[in-house]
Amino acid sequence: MKAIELDAKWEPKPSFKLGSKDIDGKLTYLGSQVWRNPKVKQIDAETPEIKSDEVLIKVKRCGICGSDVHMAQADEEGYIYYPGLTAFPAILGHEFAGEIVKAGKQAINKRTNQPFEEGESVTVEEMVWCGECRPCCDGFPNHCERLQEIGFSIDGAYAEYITVPAKLCWSLRKLEDEYDDIYKAGSLVEPTSVAYNAVIERGGGIKPGQNVVILGAGPIGIAAAKILKTAGAAVCIVSEPEENRASLAKKMGADYIINPQREDFVEKIKDYTDNEGAALYLEATGLPGRVTDDIQNAIWECKAINSTVVIVARAEERMPIIGEYFQVRRARIVGAQGHSGHGTFPDVISCMSAGMDMTPMITEEISLNQVPEYLELLQTDKENCKVSVKID
């Protein structure tokens, strides 16, 4: 089968020390400290075999994630930008939907509580949690001690076929009446679930009528805007300098756009919210050192008490924090990782089936053999939001 693989050289920085869960020469939880000179290429791979609790999926759609771009992107020293869990070589791709073509006898469909049947349309969690470690047993599968990630540390879905544990699969049957192409819509469940986990599960959600501020109109920021407006946000403000992404954010529900390169962020927040500020701020830029002051100053100068700041974008950069602002305003900062557990995937699918259309996020559609080209192009192109790979 055709697939898109990334390989890189294991060459830890002098200051890097192996962690307890790292595997020398193979796997690390700090990719940008270890992997050097990434190379992306199309390969011919064997179609994978399934185990008794797994399914074989014919991939129909797979979105290109910023994480994919950052794994393929090298800094001045040749190290990859992506800071998280990685093991190479690996087939990339994790935002996908497809059709089950083979299922093991113990591969249970959560929709029917019976073994999966061939032909079922599904989307898949990319976080492969064990279900046995302490975080998993405590209800935190996104923080599994034995975590593997599809398209990061094990083979992913820029391929014609993929094998995955059935426990990670969610039926797309609910989308059949709402969308002409359920695989196109289904491939957006994963990134939308990342945003849902950030603002609803980790951020605690909002009460209808409250205000929200989102920094960054990438796919996660835009998905969060749509989710929060669906949840009843009165005023949704998105901070984004790139015009195309700002325009798409408006289309997906943002009431106001701030260009932080041309406008005073805090004054605009005060103006658009009648000095009330926001109940929830989402950091989705990946540049916390640049935006944290804006968030803190808005919390300090506006009247809202009990605001929540959610950090969802991945970055190694330190955040300058003024504790006094958070103490006096009873504000808090929380981190958000992943999308598994807490009913997130089925809730997102239900929202999408009820009319929360995420497909306008897709700004371009390409073929599998174009993926290497686009992983390079998207390192500088900030106009596209979500590029969707159609796999025949």
N, C-alpha and C positions, 0 to 999 in steps of 0.2 A: 504494500500500500504506500501511497505518497504521504509524506509528513514533513513538517518543518522543525528542525532540531537546532538547539543552541548548545555550543560547547565553549569552554573557557579553560584557562590554565589556573590550577590551584597554586597560588603564590601569595601566601599571607603577608600582610604588611608587618614590618619589624615589631610594631607595638601590639600586634594581635596575639592573643593566647586562646587556645582551644577551650571552649566551654564544655560543660559536663555532657551536653547532648550533641556536640559536634563530632564528626567522624573524619579523622585526618585524611586529606586527599579526596574526600567525596562530598560531605555534607556539612553545611554551616548555617547557623541562625543569623549570621552577619555577613551577607553576601558581598557587600561593598568593601569589606575589609580583607577579602580573600581572593575573589575571582577576578582574573585579569585577561585582557585581550579576547573578548567574546566574539564568536563567529557563528553566524546563522546561515543555514543552508537547507535546501530541500534534499530529502533522502528517500530511499526505498526501504521500508521497514516491514517486518513480518506482521501480519494481522495477529493481534494478541489472543491468547486462549483464556477462557474463563474458568474460575473456580466455582464451587457449588453455590456460593452466596453472591456471585457476581453476575453482571449482564454485559453483553457485547452490544455497543451502540454504533449505529451508522450515523456519523456526525453530519448534520445538515447546515448548521450555522455556528459560528464561533466569533465573538467580538474581540477586537484588539484592545487590550487593557494598557493603561499607562505603565503598569508593572512590567508587561512584556517589553515595552519600549525601553524602560530603564535597565532591564537585564541585558538588552542588546546594545546599550549605550555605554561608552567608556569615557572616563574623565581624563585629565591631562596625563595621569600616570598609567592609564590603561585599565583602571579598575571599574567594574560595573557600578552604575548608579544605584541599583536596587539594594536596599539595606537588609532585606529579610531572609527567610529560610530558602535555601537553594541547594541543589545537587545537580551537577552537570556531568556528562551530557544528558539532556532531557528534551523531549518534544514539548514545545510551548503550547499555550492556549488553555483557558479555563472558563471562559464565559460562553457556555455552549448549550445547544439543544439538539436532539436527534431522535432516531427511532430504534427501539430495541429489536435486534435481529436474532438474538440468542440469549437464553436465560438459564442459570443454574437452578437446580431443584429447590434450593433454599433461598432463592432470590425473591423476597417477598415484596409485593406491591402494596404500599401503605394505603392506596385508594381502595383496594378490594380486600386487603388482608389475605390474599391468595398469591401463589407464585406469579411472577410477571409472565405475560404472554407476548409473543412476537407481535410487533406492530404498534406497541404502546409508545406514544410520544412523551418524551421526558426532558427535563432539565436536571442539572446535577450540581450539588454542592462541591466546591473545589477543595474544601478542607476535609482531609481524611482523618477523622478522629477515631480513637480506639474504643471509647465507651467503657474502659476499665480503669484508667488512671484516676487519681484523686480529683483533678479539675473536671474531668468528664462526669465522674460520679456525683460531684457537687453541682452539676448542671451547667458547666462552663466548657462546652466542647471546642469553642474557638481558641482555648488555651490548653489544649490537650498536651500532655507531656510527651506523647509519642507521635506528635503531629507529622503528617506528610501533606503536601499540597500538590494537587493536580496541576501540571504545567510549570511547577517550580522545582519540586524535588523528585517527582515521578512524572512519567510521560503524560502529556496533555492532549488537547483536542484540535490542534492544527494538524489534523490527520483524517484519513477516510474512516477509520474505526478507532474506538477506544473501549477498554474494559474498565469497569468501575464497580465497587461494592454496591449492591442494590440498596443498602440503607441510605445512600446519598442521593438516590433518585426520587424525583417528584413528578407526578403525572401532569401533563398539560391539557388534559381533556376539557377542563373548564374554559380554556381559551378558544375552543373550536367555533363557538357561535359568535365570538367577538372579533376574531382576526382571520383574514384570508390566509395569512402565512403564520401558523402558530410557532414555527421554528424561529422565524425572525423575532417575534415577540418573546418567545421562550428564552432566547439567548440573552435577553436583557434582565431576566429574573435575578441572575447572580449579582451584577453590579447594583441593581436596585435594592437587593437584599442587604448589601454592604451599607448603603445609605440608610435603609430602614433600621438595621441594627444600631447604627450610629445615633440617629435622632429619636427613635422610638424606644428601643430597648435600653441602650446605654444612656442616652440623653434624657430619658424619662418621658418623652413626648411633650405635647403642649395641651393646654385647654383651648377649645375653640374661642377665637377672639384675641388670642395672644399674638405677639409679634416675634418674628424670627429674622436672623441675619446669617447669610451664608457667604463665606469668603472663598471664592474660586468657583468658576462655572465650567469645570470639567464634568465628566459623566456623573461622578458621585455628587458633586454640588448641585447639578441640575436635577438629578433624581431626587435629592433631598428636598429641593424646592417643590417638586411635584407632589411628593409625599406629604409635606407639611401643609401645602395649600389644600390637599384632599382632606387632611385632618382638621382643617378649620382655621388655619393661621389668618389673622386679620390683615397684617402687613408682612409681606415677604420681600426682603431686601437682599440683593445679590451684589457682591463686590467683584468686579471683573473688568480688566482693561481691554481685553480683546473683543472687538466689535461683533464678530460673528457669534462667538459664544455668548456674549451679553444678549444679543438678539434672540438666540435660542432659549436662554434662561427666561426671557419675557414670555416666549411662546409656551414654555412649560410651567408657567405660573407665577414667576416673579412679578411683584407690583412695581418695584423700583430697581434701577441699576445704579451703582456707584462706580465711577472710574477712579480708582485710588491714585492713579498717576496724575490726574488733573483736578480732582476734587478733594475737599477736606472730609475724610471719612466720618469723623465724629460729628461734625456740623450737619452732614447729610442725614446721619442716623437721628439726630435730634429733630431735624426738620421733618423727616418723613414719618416719625412716630410721635410727633407733638411732645418731644422730650421724654417720652416714656421709656425709650430703649427697647430691649428685646428680652424675652424669656429664655431664648436659646440662641447661641452663636455656634456655628459650625466652621471649624478650620479645615478646609479642603483644598488648600493651595500647595501644601508640601513645603511652604516657606515660613515656618512659625516664627523665626527670628525677625522677619519683616512685618508680620501682621499682628503679633501679640500685643504690641503697644497700642495699636488701634482698638483692638478688642477691649483691653483693660481700660483705656481712656473712655470708651463708650460706656462701659459698666460704671465707671466712677462718676461721669458727668451726667448720666441720665438717671431717671427716678426709679427705674425698676429694681426691686429687691429680689434676691433668690434666683438670679440668672444662672444658666448652665452653659459652660463652654465645652464643646466636644471636639476632641482631636481625632480626626479620621485619616488624614493624609500621612503617608509614611515619610519620615525624614530623620536624619541623625542630628540635625541642628538643634542646639539648646534653645530653650525658651526663656527670655527674661521675665520674671514674675515679680510683681509688687504685692506681697502678701496683704498689706494693709487694705488695698482696694477690694480684695476678695473677702476679707474679714468684715469690713464695714458694710459692704453690700450683700453679705451673706451669699456670695457667689461660689461656684465650684468648677473645677476642671475634671473632666473624665476622658479616658482613652477608649477608643473603639477599634476592635480588630475583628475582621471576619463577618460571617453571616449565618453560622450554623446555630441550631437550637432555638429555643424560645418561640417556636412556631413561625419563624421569620419567613422561610420559603413558602409555605402554604398560604400565609397571610398576604404576601406579595402577589402570589398567583391569583388569590381571590380578589385583591384590589384591582389587578389588571383585568380580570374577567368582568368586573363591575364597572369598567370604563376608565380606569386610570391608565391611559395609553402612554407607554414609554417609547414607542417606536419613532417619534420625531427626533429622538436623540441620535438616530442613525443618519449620518450625513454622507456616507459613501459606502458602496458595496463592491467587494473585490473577490477575486478567485484565490484559491489556496496558493498557487504558484507566485502570486504577487505579495505574499506576506513578507518575505525578506526585504523587498523594496520598501514596503510601507513601514516596517519597523525602523528603517533608517530615515525615511521621510518625516515620520511623526516626531522625530527628535527635535525638529525645528518648526514644523507646521503646527500652529496653535489654532488654526481655523476649524479643522474637523473636530467633532465631538466624539462620536463613536463610529469607527470603521467596522463594518460587518463582513465577515468572510463567508461566502457561499461555497459549500463543499458538495460537489455532485457525486 
